[in-house]
Amino acid sequence: MEAAHAVQSLILGVHNQGDDRHAADDAAILASLRDDACSPLSVREHAQRVGLSESALRRAIRRSEGCSPKEYILRVRLNRAKQLLADSDLTITEIARKVGHDDPAYFTRMFTRRTGMAPSAFRRQQRRPRQNPRA
């Protein structure tokens, strides 16, 4: 009985260690994808940069984020655009380019579809007051 329990504990320990390794690997993959999300790279190129096949990258992103790499990249870009809209005076065209969209009209359509409001409306609603350095 004790031997069976020891074997079961060993198997669970090895299994959990594999999960921890996946979690650490996935975190590194996500960080790399997040860092490069606004670059004009294809999913294949992102996979190559992290040393994975496209299918391995897809599995890792799906496992940790529940979506495809393309969707994850789009989320990162959208969050970056929101931050820039709220915190900067950059034009919509400049923001579109900074987050990886060469076509500002496409960026505006995508942003509007995803958030329910145009970038300019989002900026008006979310604009953060500037800090006065002399205050």
FENFENWO-V430835 format. One record per helix or strand. SS is the DSSP state (h for helix, s for strand). FROM is the first residue (numbers start at 1). TO is the last residue. If there is no record, write none. Layout:
BEGIN
ss=<SS/SS>
from=<FROM/FROM>
to=<TO/TO>
END
This chain:
BEGIN
ss=<h/h/h/h/h/h/h>
from=<2/43/54/69/92/104/119>
to=<36/49/65/87/98/115/126>
END
